Amino acid sequence: MPYRTIIEPFRIHSTQEINLPTSDEREEALRRAGFNLFGLHADEVIIDLLTDSGTGAMSAKQWAGMMVGDESYAGSRSFYRFLETVQGITGLAEIIPTHQGRAAERILFSVMVKSGDVVPNNTHFDTTRANVEYQGAEALDLVIAEGRDPSKNHPFKGNMDIEALERTIAEVGVDRIPLVMVTVTNNSGGGQPVSMENLRSVQEVCHRHGIPFFLDACRFAENAWFIKLREPGYEDRTPREIAAEMFSLVDGCTMSAKKDGLANIGGFLAMNDPSMAVACRNLLILTEGFPTYGGLAGYDLEAISQGLEEVLDERYLRYRIRSTEYLADKVAAAGVPIVRPAGGHAVYLDAKAFLPHIPPSEYPAQALAVELYRDGGVRGVEIGSVMFGTLHDDGTETPAQMELVRLAIPRRTYTQSHIDYVGEVVLSVAERAGSIGGYRIVEQAPWLRHFTARFAPVGEQGLGNRR
Ligand SMILES: *Cc1c(COP(=O)(O)O)cnc(C)c1O
């Protein structure tokens, strides 16, 4: 068959204007924001790749669903549609709607986790880690070694290290491990998938020790598609069948509908154990809402139900995964260092290799993120020492393991020409990489500093000299 472009399997039905700030306006915005891209107004951004969370476009059917949302406080029709959809996909018995993924995490860990416990995961997402630690427990990352090396190619870099899991259980003891989680795809580890074989092995270990096994299922459909593409024996299975098999291995899951729910808000907690569900619902009523709406409007439940059906459409998944890979191929072909292979929802630029002359203490990934905005109004996010560096009492810092800039692709939002443009911006920055300088922090909060820190270019007179 002749080569054919994999096209967006939809046409555009309503549009939103993109502002096109000039390079002077971008320079001014950068200075006002203290070179922190979280401080920009969204209208100052041309292509916004800050996150794929809640930033996607909904379909006409989702919007239509919102018009028929049932806003009854208890027993809403929209809840029963939601229940049927989620049970249909996951096969899990107890379905608890929440306003976001992190609300599901907080409720689950409040019920299951106590101080001194250890929760293994392939790689904890930041809210998951924070919610585990909030209970006084340790969040342990056990991704395979390949998952920690940006340049290593492996089809399932999100896999959990089974030996490390066994070792952890032997060392810590079953009593202190209330559950094991696996994140699909592994967001903090580069959006990399987990194989069915690996999920089966984790399930086998958990089952043998009587430890509950939960999925952090935010990108379950993208993971199912990678299994179809890369795991022998799954070529002819549908994404829905593969997802059903993934969920059949677990005792429950947490979900952010802002990812593979194709919605702008929402999430859920699901499980098989009815007594655990009772305890979770009691907490839900306290902080989220009645169990048939869980902090969401009836119309949100409709949008999520429809989104969960659409996300498993093969044509959508083929386009989705290919469009991310398309950007990765484009920049990698020009020699730009990235995390390989491409993740499902994002391309990660390797700033350490991109800007080798900038030491980690001068935040190369921050410098690269700033430069992508300066050059073309593209907003990515620093995932390096600004986010994960450890600040010591004497003012010194231990840098993060990797210095990455994540370009997350919102779902069904940008066209191929937008993505071509992003590629051009990356290449234009790459051409003058040698002349790009580092940054120092002039103001920072005691925790989660990446959201609000202010920076100054190294060598430039600024606020920081007041120290
Ligand atoms: C986004 C995300 C969450 C948290 O979901 P929110 O809806 O943002 O609260 C948890 N885990 C993973 C892997 C995520 O990507």
Residues whose N, C-alpha, C, O or C-beta is under 5 A from the ligand:
A	BS01	LIG	Q100 G101 R102 F125 T127 T183 T185 N187 D216 C218 S256 K258 G266
